[in-house]
Amino acid sequence: MRRAAALLAVLAGCAHAPPPAQPAPGAPAEASVAASANKFKNVPARAFQAELVEHAMPHLPDEFKIKHVNQQFVFMGKVCAGADGAVVSVSVLESIPGADEAIIGALRTWRIRPQPTGQGLCTLTKFEFAVTGRFR
């Protein structure tokens, strides 16, 4: 139930967003809140993929695969890239303990086209991994 509520909050754009920008000295607090609310736009995965210019596909570390032969795993996360195209946050929604660090590292290398609107993009990502064969 808790996971479902967190996922719904993310889909609504209410959770796991990058931290809001600090207001400029002397700027009204209301202007800062309005600006940070429009800083990112949630988009479907295919729209985000269309904007990708660099992306390393996540993989499971060999040490992990050795210990988990003939098993399947799912990683789900929310990736947010700033208007400049660089990934600014990766939030884990469904974890693969022992492999998250490698997956997040690959996601942080992603780059999208700079956004002329000045608004970054966020999307949900899901990766399914199947470990087969023998590893030594």
HELIX and SHEET records of a PDB file:
HELIX    1   1 ARG A    2  LEU A   11  1                                  10    
HELIX    2   2 ALA A   29  ALA A   37  1                                   9    
HELIX    3   3 ALA A   45  GLU A   51  1                                   7    
HELIX    4   4 ASP A   62  LYS A   67  1                                   6    
HELIX    5   5 ASP A  100  LEU A  107  1                                   8    
SHEET    1   A 4 PHE A  40  ASN A  42  0                                        
SHEET    2   A 4 GLY A 120  VAL A 131  1                                        
SHEET    3   A 4 GLN A  71  ALA A  81 -1                                        
SHEET    4   A 4 VAL A  87  GLU A  94 -1                                        
SHEET    1   B 2 LEU A  52  GLU A  54  0                                        
SHEET    2   B 2 ARG A 111  ILE A 112 -1                                        
END                                                                             
